[in-house]
């Protein structure tokens, strides 16, 4: 019998409903902040809180503002989750692996108080983000940790993870990234849990990633290649990922901005057109959609769209672009249910 492991317990896959497979409820991306910030005083405009006066500039300098890259407030989270539920959302998969500072106890409380079902990931994010006690672990010890957090729970909380991710791969695929990916594959073999992968920038590393997963006993058909949005101008590469058996996740909806000062993200219209191209290529059952909410400026109470954006805005536009309701249901309900299901 299959089930979904949420932070409050097991549910039937049929209870998962409309699902966002790649989000963050609590996060800390302060490791991306510019080094020169520490040498400035409070007159530095980057140290202002997120507000209407700096919202536009923030879209071009997402990681320059400390207030934009940290969200650890329960009341902020609850307001956003309640709006998501009002829009018709049911489940969120929080990719809060080691390095992103997502407290599982807070996550459970947010789920209980909002009524939104939350599935938590285990795993290791990019190298520079990892706590020293995690960064020093070898492949086998990392795999043991991931397995324990799925089978038993995180620390002494008893809160069990429902998937492995996001596994943060750095550009160039350094040894630490390979170690995390190999451990994820070993843990997947043991538990049957999905792996979600933060791809290494714009590098075409899919075949290398799949080889590492395969060599360590993992399952490519239960692997999600996140952040496919920047590859939309290269539909053949995205098609290759899907034809290899993996899921292709378009998870920057609502974020029309510049990442790292150089990576211009596509528009939501580009995403709608590009996803339809992948459907025409026969990849419908491999497509996932989300927002990867990890900046305050993406939250509704700070001028962004919030977790309800796909449900409220994108899907109606998809219909106007010729999307059938069965396609939408497949991408937002059936595909997440299939990939995140675990077996007793």
Secondary structure, DSSP 8 states (H G I E B T S, - for coil): -EEEEETTEEE-GGG--SEEEEE-SSEE-GGGS-GGGGG--TTSGGGS-S-TTTHHHHTTSGGG-HHHHEE--HHHHHHHHHHHHHTT--EEEE---BTS---HHHHHHHHHHH--EEEEEESB--GGGS-HHHHT--HHHHHHHHHHHHHT-STTS----SEEEEEE--TT--HHHHHHHHHHHHHHHHH---EEEE--TT---HHHHHHHHHHTT--GGGEEE---GGGTT-HHHHHHHHHTT-EEEE--TT--SEETTTEE---HHHHHHHHHHHHHTT-GGGEEE-----SGGGSGGGTS--TTHIIIIIHHHHHHTT--HHHHHIIIIIHHHHHH-EE-
